[in-house]
Amino acid sequence: MRAGGCLCGGIRYVVRGPLRDVLVCHCVECRRWTGRAWAATAARSTDLELPANETLAWVESPHSALGASRGFCRRCGTSLFWRAPGSEQISLAAGTLDDPSALRVAAHIWVEQAVPWDPPPAGLPTHPRGYPPEAPPLAWR
């Protein structure tokens, strides 16, 4: 079991299953959502326990080709989640986990939109757009 939450503590979540390796997304939407590239792990939707309270809010991701929405805390504004309709998983901000130290970065995506002051580090796979289907499967730990 892993737990995490927002800055003010108004939202706490629990993951009762494995987490996917981290993808760091450099797309414009993620950058605007977090202020820089977004490091996201994922959980199976059935393994993620979200709070049923009014501090968790969802907004449509305006330019998402998948029709995704993003979840955040209404009180402190912490960017927490990303989900696409019909997906069996939900992405969550890796840094919002209480202990994210066991996570591993698998790749950087949407690097064609990366800004010069936040480039992907050398030595990790990069992809101009999303994670391609022909790339190695992402590990779940």
N, C-alpha and C positions, 0 to 999 in steps of 0.2 A: 504494500500500500504506500502511495505517495500522496502528499498533500501540498496545497499551495493556496495563494490568495492575493488579494490586492494590497495596495499600500496602506490603506486605512483600516484594513481588517473587516470591512463590511461584507466582503465576499470571501468565502472559504470553499475550496473544492477538494475532492478526494478522487484519486485514480486507483482503482482496484484491478490492475492488470498491467501489462507491459507498456512502455512508452517507445515510440519510434525515435530513431536517431534524428538529430536536429538538422533542419534545412534552414539556411540563413537566406532570407528573401530580400533582394535589393529593389523590388519594383516600387514605382512611385506611390502606389496606394499604401503599401506597408511602411514605406518611409514616412509618409504623412501621418499614418496611424501611430507610429512610435517615435518619430523624430530621427530615425536612422534605420539601417537594415534590421529586419525583424527575425530573431532567432526563435524558431518554432519547432516544438516537438509535437507529437499527436498521440491521442489515446483512442481506443475504440469507443464509440458513443455509449455502448452498453457498460463500459468500465468506468465511465466518468460520472461522478455524482455532483451535480450542480445545485447551488442553493435555490430554493423557491422563495426568493424575496424580491422586493421592489428595487433593491440597489443594483441588480444585474439588468443591464439594458442591451438590446441588440439593434444595430443599424445596418441597413443594406450597404454593401461595399459597392460604391457607385459605378465602377468600371470593371467589375469582376465578370469575366466571360462565363464563369460558372454560376453566377447569381448568388454569390456567397454573402454572408452577413458576418458582422464582427461584434463580439460581446465585450462590454466594459463595465466598470463600476460607475454608477451615477454620482456617487459621493466624491470619490477622489480622482476619477478619470482613468484609472489604470486600464491599459489595453490588455485583455486577457485571452480572448478566443477568436477563432475563425472557423466557420463551418459552411459547407456547400450543401444545398438541398439534396437529399437522397444518399449522401455519403455515409459510410459506416464508421467514419472517424471524424474527430474534431481536433483541430490544431489548437495548441495552447502556448502562450508565451513561456519559453523555457525558463526565463529569469523569474517567473512568478512562483515557481516551485520552492518549497521550503529548503530543499537540498538538491540543487540541480547539478551537483558536482559529478555524478555518475554518467551524465549525458555525454554523447559524442557527436561532434559536428560531422555530418556525412558529406555535405556539399553546400555551395552557394549557388542560388538560382536568380534568374532575372538580372544577371550582372551587366547586361547591355544598358540597364537603367541605373547602374551604380554611380554614385557621385565620387569625384576625385578624392575627397577627404574621408571617405569610408570604403576603401577598396577591399576586396576579398584578400585574405592573407595567402602568401605563396604556399604551395604544398597541399592544398585541398582542391578537390574537383570543383570546377565552375561550369555553369551552363548559361548561355545567353538568355534563355527564357526559362520556362518551368522545368521541373525534373523530367527528363525524357523517358519514355517507356523502355527504350533500349538500354538505359543505364542500369547498373546493378541494383537489385532490390534493396530497399532500405531495411536495416535491421530493427528488430523490436527487442527490447531488453527489459 
